[in-house]
Amino acid sequence: MTTSTRRVPTWLIDTLLAVTLTAGAFVDLSAWNADAIDAIGFRTPDGFTVVTILLQTIPVAFRRRLPTTALLLVSLGFFLDRSLNYPSSIAMFGLLFVFHAIGSELPRKRALITGWTVIGLMTGFTVSGIFAGLVSVGTPLLVFVFTSFPFILGLESRERRTTEADLAVQAQRLEFEKEAAVRQERARIARELHDVVAHEMTVATLQAAAAQRLIGSDDEQAKKAAGEAERAGHEGLVELRRLLGMLRTDEPASRTPQPGLHQLDALVRQMTEAGLDVTLVTQGESRDLPPGMDLNAYRIVQESLTNVLKHGGPDVSATVTIAYEPSSMKIEVVDNGRGAASSIGGSGSGQGLMSMRERSMILKGSFDAGPRPGGGFRVSVSIPCDTR
């Protein structure tokens, strides 16, 4: 069974956009007639025109994955097209989409250097065209606005995504801290419970032993000791009920069953709403697990996806695979993020990785995490099914 909650892939959108631009450019080109071309002074389109068009449109298909390469090819097509003075077409709109990708996909410092450098070269190129009589005086300004506007929008888009991701991570961190504080308080209450009940039970035991020894020799003292044992037992029972009542009503969440793998669909929805593209895949026949194993397996997946959301970068996607085998269960979380490997590293020193490793050890399972050869990060856990 495979459960998937995916948006339309960005690569598909970009591919359709590149095809549309290419088709539109050829339609534009076919609309020109020889008389109009001669009147304006354009060069008659030839076989090389196809090359300049494809250089400006096809790279749009991979502008998010390889933004620098896309910019290099589109810029080359632009320079060739303008140098050879072919008739204009919408192929030049490829620059708009690629400059947006430069601003939104590259690290900020690299984006600023790359973007403004190429914009400056293009603007300078059109300025030189004024002296050659190829363009009008206003063309350099038009080129500058045409390239810088989408570039600035891309920078703002990147900042917005980064801010949203930071806020989501911060909210989740606060939630984790709150849960940790609750666990610490409950541990303190448990210690109080142990101390109070142990004291009262000790008193009750000693008084009962004293009463037993005094029966027949000093009935009055035996009666008093039995009464004290009854009081201590009653007080211990009252304290036990009071403190257990606090544990049950201290937090509304405590009345909710602990999460397990059956709640992964809800976790995937939460991560998708936070901006992480997640695919959930289940292999084999799912089965009920012991409560402790079920909870820790869920937490491993949750921690892995939180790390992807925090370190994976923009437009990252992740695949969660739960494989049920006869004697074990395997969990694998892989992503295509650029930042995971550098941020949490393969050494396993990150807090999230430490938590996942500890949970795997509790379940007597194996744990492995590190960068993937093709990019991204991978977390793999194998848990014996007979673990209790």
NUPAKE-997906 format. One record per residue (C-alpha): residue number from 0; residue in three letters; chain; x, y, z. Coordinates in nm, 2 decimals. Each point is the difference from the previous one (the first is absolute). Example, Ala and Ser with C-alpha at 12.3 -4.5 7.8 and 13.67 -1.06 7.14 Angstrom:
REM residues 2
> 0_ALA_A_1.23_-0.45_0.78
> 1_SER_A_0.14_0.34_-0.07
//
This chain:
REM residues 388
> 0_MET_A_0.00_0.00_0.00
> 1_THR_A_0.13_0.34_-0.09
> 2_THR_A_-0.13_0.33_0.15
> 3_SER_A_0.11_0.32_-0.18
> 4_THR_A_-0.08_0.37_0.08
> 5_ARG_A_0.19_0.18_-0.27
> 6_ARG_A_-0.04_0.33_-0.17
> 7_VAL_A_0.06_0.04_-0.38
> 8_PRO_A_0.38_-0.05_-0.04
> 9_THR_A_0.19_0.31_-0.07
> 10_TRP_A_0.20_-0.17_-0.28
> 11_LEU_A_-0.32_-0.07_-0.18
> 12_ILE_A_-0.12_0.36_0.02
> 13_ASP_A_0.34_0.12_-0.12
> 14_THR_A_0.00_-0.25_-0.29
> 15_LEU_A_-0.34_0.11_-0.12
> 16_LEU_A_0.11_0.36_0.03
> 17_ALA_A_0.31_-0.07_-0.21
> 18_VAL_A_-0.21_-0.18_-0.27
> 19_THR_A_-0.25_0.29_0.00
> 20_LEU_A_0.27_0.26_-0.05
> 21_THR_A_0.16_-0.20_-0.27
> 22_ALA_A_-0.32_-0.05_-0.19
> 23_GLY_A_-0.09_0.37_0.05
> 24_ALA_A_0.34_0.11_-0.13
> 25_PHE_A_-0.04_-0.20_-0.32
> 26_VAL_A_-0.35_0.14_-0.05
> 27_ASP_A_0.13_0.35_0.05
> 28_LEU_A_0.28_-0.07_-0.26
> 29_SER_A_-0.25_-0.13_-0.26
> 30_ALA_A_-0.21_0.31_0.03
> 31_TRP_A_0.29_0.22_-0.14
> 32_ASN_A_0.00_0.05_-0.37
> 33_ALA_A_0.29_0.09_-0.22
> 34_ASP_A_-0.12_0.35_-0.07
> 35_ALA_A_-0.04_0.08_0.37
> 36_ILE_A_0.35_-0.14_0.08
> 37_ASP_A_0.16_0.21_-0.27
> 38_ALA_A_-0.19_0.31_0.10
> 39_ILE_A_0.12_-0.02_0.36
> 40_GLY_A_0.35_-0.12_-0.08
> 41_PHE_A_-0.01_-0.34_0.17
> 42_ARG_A_0.20_-0.29_-0.13
> 43_THR_A_-0.19_-0.26_-0.19
> 44_PRO_A_-0.06_-0.31_0.22
> 45_ASP_A_0.20_-0.30_-0.09
> 46_GLY_A_0.09_-0.34_0.15
> 47_PHE_A_0.21_0.17_0.28
> 48_THR_A_-0.31_0.18_0.11
> 49_VAL_A_-0.13_-0.33_0.14
> 50_VAL_A_0.31_-0.04_0.21
> 51_THR_A_-0.03_0.35_0.15
> 52_ILE_A_-0.37_-0.07_0.08
> 53_LEU_A_0.07_-0.33_0.17
> 54_LEU_A_0.28_0.14_0.20
> 55_GLN_A_-0.24_0.26_0.15
> 56_THR_A_-0.29_-0.24_0.06
> 57_ILE_A_0.11_-0.35_0.08
> 58_PRO_A_0.21_0.09_0.31
> 59_VAL_A_-0.33_0.12_0.16
> 60_ALA_A_-0.08_-0.37_0.05
> 61_PHE_A_0.29_-0.05_0.25
> 62_ARG_A_0.03_0.35_0.14
> 63_ARG_A_-0.07_-0.10_0.36
> 64_ARG_A_0.23_-0.31_0.00
> 65_LEU_A_0.29_0.17_-0.19
> 66_PRO_A_-0.06_0.37_0.02
> 67_THR_A_0.36_0.11_-0.08
> 68_THR_A_0.02_-0.23_-0.31
> 69_ALA_A_-0.34_0.12_-0.11
> 70_LEU_A_0.10_0.36_0.03
> 71_LEU_A_0.32_-0.06_-0.20
> 72_LEU_A_-0.18_-0.17_-0.29
> 73_VAL_A_-0.29_0.26_-0.01
> 74_SER_A_0.25_0.29_0.01
> 75_LEU_A_0.20_-0.16_-0.28
> 76_GLY_A_-0.31_-0.03_-0.21
> 77_PHE_A_-0.09_0.36_0.08
> 78_PHE_A_0.34_0.14_-0.10
> 79_LEU_A_0.00_-0.21_-0.32
> 80_ASP_A_-0.35_0.11_-0.09
> 81_ARG_A_0.07_0.37_0.05
> 82_SER_A_0.34_-0.01_-0.16
> 83_LEU_A_-0.14_-0.16_-0.32
> 84_ASN_A_-0.30_0.23_0.01
> 85_TYR_A_-0.27_-0.26_-0.05
> 86_PRO_A_-0.37_0.11_0.03
> 87_SER_A_-0.12_0.01_0.36
> 88_SER_A_-0.21_-0.28_0.15
> 89_ILE_A_-0.14_-0.10_0.34
> 90_ALA_A_0.31_-0.23_0.03
> 91_MET_A_0.16_0.29_0.19
> 92_PHE_A_-0.25_-0.06_0.28
> 93_GLY_A_0.21_-0.29_0.10
> 94_LEU_A_0.23_0.25_0.16
> 95_LEU_A_-0.28_0.11_0.22
> 96_PHE_A_-0.06_-0.35_0.14
> 97_VAL_A_0.37_-0.09_0.04
> 98_PHE_A_0.08_0.33_0.18
> 99_HIS_A_-0.28_-0.07_0.24
> 100_ALA_A_0.15_-0.35_0.07
> 101_ILE_A_0.34_0.16_0.06
> 102_GLY_A_-0.14_0.21_0.27
> 103_SER_A_-0.22_-0.26_0.16
> 104_GLU_A_0.21_-0.32_-0.02
> 105_LEU_A_0.37_0.11_0.05
> 106_PRO_A_0.14_0.09_0.34
> 107_ARG_A_-0.04_0.37_0.05
> 108_LYS_A_0.36_0.11_-0.04
> 109_ARG_A_0.06_-0.21_-0.31
> 110_ALA_A_-0.34_0.12_-0.15
> 111_LEU_A_0.09_0.36_0.05
> 112_ILE_A_0.34_-0.03_-0.16
> 113_THR_A_-0.12_-0.21_-0.29
> 114_GLY_A_-0.32_0.19_-0.07
> 115_TRP_A_0.13_0.35_0.01
> 116_THR_A_0.31_-0.09_-0.20
> 117_VAL_A_-0.20_-0.15_-0.29
> 118_ILE_A_-0.25_0.28_0.01
> 119_GLY_A_0.29_0.25_-0.02
> 120_LEU_A_0.15_-0.18_-0.30
> 121_MET_A_-0.33_-0.01_-0.18
> 122_THR_A_-0.07_0.37_0.07
> 123_GLY_A_0.35_0.09_-0.12
> 124_PHE_A_-0.04_-0.21_-0.31
> 125_THR_A_-0.32_0.19_-0.10
> 126_VAL_A_0.17_0.33_0.08
> 127_SER_A_0.27_-0.09_-0.26
> 128_GLY_A_-0.28_-0.08_-0.24
> 129_ILE_A_-0.10_0.36_0.01
> 130_PHE_A_0.33_0.11_-0.15
> 131_ALA_A_-0.03_-0.27_-0.27
> 132_GLY_A_-0.35_0.12_-0.09
> 133_LEU_A_-0.16_-0.33_0.08
> 134_VAL_A_-0.22_0.11_0.29
> 135_SER_A_-0.17_0.32_0.12
> 136_VAL_A_0.11_0.21_0.30
> 137_GLY_A_-0.27_-0.14_0.23
> 138_THR_A_0.10_-0.37_-0.07
> 139_PRO_A_0.26_-0.03_0.28
> 140_LEU_A_-0.25_0.13_0.26
> 141_LEU_A_-0.26_-0.25_-0.13
> 142_VAL_A_0.25_-0.29_0.02
> 143_PHE_A_0.11_0.10_0.35
> 144_VAL_A_-0.36_0.02_0.13
> 145_PHE_A_-0.10_-0.32_-0.19
> 146_THR_A_0.28_-0.20_0.17
> 147_SER_A_0.03_0.16_0.34
> 148_PHE_A_-0.37_0.00_0.08
> 149_PRO_A_-0.05_-0.38_0.00
> 150_PHE_A_0.34_-0.04_0.17
> 151_ILE_A_-0.11_0.22_0.29
> 152_LEU_A_-0.33_-0.19_0.02
> 153_GLY_A_0.20_-0.32_0.02
> 154_LEU_A_0.21_0.13_0.29
> 155_GLU_A_-0.32_0.10_0.18
> 156_SER_A_-0.15_-0.34_-0.06
> 157_ARG_A_0.30_-0.17_0.14
> 158_GLU_A_0.00_0.22_0.31
> 159_ARG_A_-0.37_-0.07_0.05
> 160_ARG_A_0.04_-0.37_-0.02
> 161_THR_A_0.30_0.01_0.24
> 162_THR_A_-0.20_0.21_0.25
> 163_GLU_A_-0.30_-0.24_-0.02
> 164_ALA_A_0.22_-0.30_0.04
> 165_ASP_A_0.18_0.16_0.30
> 166_LEU_A_-0.34_0.09_0.16
> 167_ALA_A_-0.12_-0.36_-0.05
> 168_VAL_A_0.32_-0.14_0.15
> 169_GLN_A_-0.02_0.24_0.29
> 170_ALA_A_-0.36_-0.09_0.07
> 171_GLN_A_0.08_-0.36_-0.01
> 172_ARG_A_0.31_0.06_0.23
> 173_LEU_A_-0.22_0.18_0.24
> 174_GLU_A_-0.25_-0.28_0.00
> 175_PHE_A_0.28_-0.25_0.06
> 176_GLU_A_0.13_0.21_0.29
> 177_LYS_A_-0.34_0.02_0.14
> 178_GLU_A_-0.04_-0.38_-0.01
> 179_ALA_A_0.35_-0.03_0.16
> 180_ALA_A_-0.11_0.23_0.28
> 181_VAL_A_-0.31_-0.20_0.05
> 182_ARG_A_0.20_-0.33_0.01
> 183_GLN_A_0.24_0.16_0.26
> 184_GLU_A_-0.29_0.11_0.21
> 185_ARG_A_-0.16_-0.34_-0.01
> 186_ALA_A_0.33_-0.16_0.09
> 187_ARG_A_0.02_0.24_0.30
> 188_ILE_A_-0.36_-0.10_0.10
> 189_ALA_A_0.09_-0.36_-0.04
> 190_ARG_A_0.29_0.05_0.25
> 191_GLU_A_-0.24_0.17_0.24
> 192_LEU_A_-0.24_-0.28_-0.04
> 193_HIS_A_0.27_-0.25_0.08
> 194_ASP_A_0.12_0.20_0.31
> 195_VAL_A_-0.34_0.06_0.14
> 196_VAL_A_-0.15_-0.34_-0.05
> 197_ALA_A_0.33_-0.17_0.11
> 198_HIS_A_0.00_0.20_0.33
> 199_GLU_A_-0.37_-0.07_0.08
> 200_MET_A_0.03_-0.37_-0.09
> 201_THR_A_0.32_-0.02_0.22
> 202_VAL_A_-0.19_0.16_0.29
> 203_ALA_A_-0.30_-0.23_-0.05
> 204_THR_A_0.22_-0.31_-0.01
> 205_LEU_A_0.19_0.09_0.32
> 206_GLN_A_-0.32_0.09_0.19
> 207_ALA_A_-0.16_-0.33_-0.11
> 208_ALA_A_0.31_-0.19_0.11
> 209_ALA_A_-0.01_0.18_0.34
> 210_ALA_A_-0.37_-0.07_0.04
> 211_GLN_A_0.06_-0.37_-0.07
> 212_ARG_A_0.27_-0.01_0.27
> 213_LEU_A_-0.21_0.18_0.26
> 214_ILE_A_-0.31_-0.20_-0.03
> 215_GLY_A_-0.06_-0.19_0.33
> 216_SER_A_0.26_0.20_0.20
> 217_ASP_A_-0.11_0.35_-0.06
> 218_ASP_A_-0.33_0.01_-0.18
> 219_GLU_A_-0.04_0.38_0.04
> 220_GLN_A_0.34_0.07_-0.18
> 221_ALA_A_-0.08_-0.27_-0.26
> 222_LYS_A_-0.33_0.17_-0.07
> 223_LYS_A_0.18_0.34_-0.04
> 224_ALA_A_0.26_-0.16_-0.23
> 225_ALA_A_-0.27_-0.16_-0.21
> 226_GLY_A_-0.18_0.34_-0.02
> 227_GLU_A_0.32_0.17_-0.12
> 228_ALA_A_0.06_-0.27_-0.26
> 229_GLU_A_-0.36_0.05_-0.12
> 230_ARG_A_0.06_0.38_-0.02
> 231_ALA_A_0.33_-0.03_-0.18
> 232_GLY_A_-0.15_-0.24_-0.25
> 233_HIS_A_-0.29_0.23_-0.06
> 234_GLU_A_0.23_0.30_-0.05
> 235_GLY_A_0.21_-0.19_-0.24
> 236_LEU_A_-0.30_-0.10_-0.20
> 237_VAL_A_-0.13_0.36_-0.01
> 238_GLU_A_0.34_0.13_-0.12
> 239_LEU_A_0.02_-0.28_-0.26
> 240_ARG_A_-0.34_0.10_-0.13
> 241_ARG_A_0.08_0.37_0.00
> 242_LEU_A_0.33_-0.03_-0.18
> 243_LEU_A_-0.13_-0.25_-0.25
> 244_GLY_A_-0.29_0.24_-0.06
> 245_MET_A_0.25_0.28_-0.07
> 246_LEU_A_0.18_-0.22_-0.25
> 247_ARG_A_-0.32_-0.08_-0.18
> 248_THR_A_-0.14_0.36_-0.02
> 249_ASP_A_0.32_0.20_-0.01
> 250_GLU_A_-0.01_0.03_-0.38
> 251_PRO_A_-0.29_-0.06_-0.25
> 252_ALA_A_0.25_-0.18_-0.22
> 253_SER_A_0.05_-0.26_0.27
> 254_ARG_A_-0.35_-0.12_-0.06
> 255_THR_A_0.08_-0.07_-0.37
> 256_PRO_A_0.16_-0.33_-0.09
> 257_GLN_A_0.37_0.01_-0.08
> 258_PRO_A_0.06_0.03_-0.38
> 259_GLY_A_0.10_-0.30_-0.21
> 260_LEU_A_0.06_-0.09_-0.36
> 261_HIS_A_-0.37_0.00_-0.06
> 262_GLN_A_0.02_0.38_0.03
> 263_LEU_A_0.27_0.05_-0.27
> 264_ASP_A_-0.26_0.13_-0.25
> 265_ALA_A_-0.08_0.29_0.24
> 266_LEU_A_0.37_0.06_0.05
> 267_VAL_A_0.05_0.02_-0.38
> 268_ARG_A_-0.28_0.25_-0.03
> 269_GLN_A_0.15_0.22_0.27
> 270_MET_A_0.34_-0.01_-0.17
> 271_THR_A_-0.16_0.08_-0.34
> 272_GLU_A_-0.18_0.30_0.15
> 273_ALA_A_0.34_0.12_0.14
> 274_GLY_A_0.15_-0.01_-0.35
> 275_LEU_A_0.16_-0.34_-0.02
> 276_ASP_A_-0.10_-0.23_-0.29
> 277_VAL_A_-0.04_-0.35_0.15
> 278_THR_A_-0.08_-0.34_-0.15
> 279_LEU_A_-0.10_-0.28_0.23
> 280_VAL_A_0.06_-0.36_-0.13
> 281_THR_A_-0.10_-0.31_0.19
> 282_GLN_A_0.15_-0.34_-0.11
> 283_GLY_A_-0.12_-0.34_0.12
> 284_GLU_A_-0.30_-0.07_0.22
> 285_SER_A_-0.04_0.25_0.29
> 286_ARG_A_-0.05_-0.15_0.34
> 287_ASP_A_-0.05_0.11_0.36
> 288_LEU_A_0.32_0.07_0.19
> 289_PRO_A_0.06_0.01_0.38
> 290_PRO_A_-0.09_0.35_0.13
> 291_GLY_A_0.36_0.10_0.07
> 292_MET_A_0.13_-0.11_-0.34
> 293_ASP_A_-0.29_0.17_-0.17
> 294_LEU_A_0.06_0.33_0.18
> 295_ASN_A_0.38_0.00_-0.05
> 296_ALA_A_-0.03_-0.09_-0.37
> 297_TYR_A_-0.24_0.30_-0.05
> 298_ARG_A_0.24_0.23_0.18
> 299_ILE_A_0.29_-0.11_-0.22
> 300_VAL_A_-0.20_0.10_-0.31
> 301_GLN_A_-0.12_0.32_0.16
> 302_GLU_A_0.36_0.10_0.10
> 303_SER_A_0.13_-0.09_-0.35
> 304_LEU_A_-0.26_0.22_-0.18
> 305_THR_A_0.06_0.28_0.25
> 306_ASN_A_0.37_-0.01_-0.09
> 307_VAL_A_-0.08_0.01_-0.37
> 308_LEU_A_-0.23_0.30_0.05
> 309_LYS_A_0.26_0.18_0.20
> 310_HIS_A_0.31_-0.08_-0.20
> 311_GLY_A_-0.11_-0.11_-0.35
> 312_GLY_A_-0.03_0.34_-0.16
> 313_PRO_A_-0.28_0.13_-0.23
> 314_ASP_A_-0.22_-0.22_-0.22
> 315_VAL_A_0.13_-0.31_0.18
> 316_SER_A_-0.19_-0.33_-0.02
> 317_ALA_A_0.02_-0.31_0.21
> 318_THR_A_-0.11_-0.37_-0.03
> 319_VAL_A_-0.09_-0.20_0.31
> 320_THR_A_0.00_-0.38_-0.05
> 321_ILE_A_-0.13_-0.24_0.26
> 322_ALA_A_0.08_-0.36_-0.09
> 323_TYR_A_-0.15_-0.29_0.20
> 324_GLU_A_0.20_-0.31_-0.02
> 325_PRO_A_-0.05_-0.34_0.17
> 326_SER_A_0.25_0.06_0.28
> 327_SER_A_0.06_0.37_-0.01
> 328_MET_A_-0.13_0.34_-0.10
> 329_LYS_A_0.20_0.25_-0.20
> 330_ILE_A_-0.04_0.38_-0.01
> 331_GLU_A_0.17_0.21_-0.26
> 332_VAL_A_-0.02_0.38_-0.05
> 333_VAL_A_0.18_0.14_-0.30
> 334_ASP_A_-0.01_0.36_-0.13
> 335_ASN_A_0.15_0.20_-0.28
> 336_GLY_A_0.10_0.31_0.21
> 337_ARG_A_0.32_0.18_-0.05
> 338_GLY_A_0.05_0.10_0.36
> 339_ALA_A_-0.05_-0.32_0.20
> 340_ALA_A_0.34_-0.14_-0.05
> 341_SER_A_0.18_0.32_0.09
> 342_SER_A_-0.22_0.10_0.29
> 343_ILE_A_-0.03_-0.32_0.20
> 344_GLY_A_0.28_-0.19_-0.15
> 345_GLY_A_0.08_-0.36_-0.02
> 346_SER_A_0.17_-0.02_0.34
> 347_GLY_A_-0.34_-0.03_0.17
> 348_SER_A_0.07_0.28_0.25
> 349_GLY_A_-0.32_0.19_-0.07
> 350_GLN_A_-0.27_-0.01_0.27
> 351_GLY_A_-0.26_-0.15_-0.23
> 352_LEU_A_0.24_-0.28_-0.11
> 353_MET_A_0.09_-0.07_0.36
> 354_SER_A_-0.36_-0.04_0.09
> 355_MET_A_-0.07_-0.23_-0.29
> 356_ARG_A_0.31_-0.21_0.09
> 357_GLU_A_-0.11_-0.03_0.36
> 358_ARG_A_-0.35_-0.11_-0.10
> 359_SER_A_0.15_-0.26_-0.23
> 360_MET_A_0.22_-0.13_0.28
> 361_ILE_A_-0.30_-0.02_0.23
> 362_LEU_A_-0.17_-0.22_-0.26
> 363_LYS_A_0.32_-0.21_-0.04
> 364_GLY_A_0.01_0.10_-0.37
> 365_SER_A_0.26_0.14_-0.23
> 366_PHE_A_0.04_0.36_-0.11
> 367_ASP_A_0.17_0.17_-0.29
> 368_ALA_A_0.00_0.35_-0.13
> 369_GLY_A_0.20_0.21_-0.24
> 370_PRO_A_0.02_0.19_-0.33
> 371_ARG_A_-0.11_-0.18_-0.31
> 372_PRO_A_0.24_-0.04_-0.29
> 373_GLY_A_-0.23_0.18_-0.24
> 374_GLY_A_-0.08_0.28_0.24
> 375_GLY_A_-0.24_0.03_0.30
> 376_PHE_A_0.00_-0.19_0.32
> 377_ARG_A_-0.11_-0.35_0.11
> 378_VAL_A_-0.11_-0.15_0.33
> 379_SER_A_-0.04_-0.38_0.03
> 380_VAL_A_-0.12_-0.20_0.30
> 381_SER_A_-0.06_-0.37_0.03
> 382_ILE_A_-0.20_-0.13_0.30
> 383_PRO_A_-0.04_-0.37_0.10
> 384_CYS_A_-0.37_-0.08_0.02
> 385_ASP_A_0.04_-0.21_0.32
> 386_THR_A_0.12_0.30_0.20
> 387_ARG_A_-0.20_0.06_0.31
//
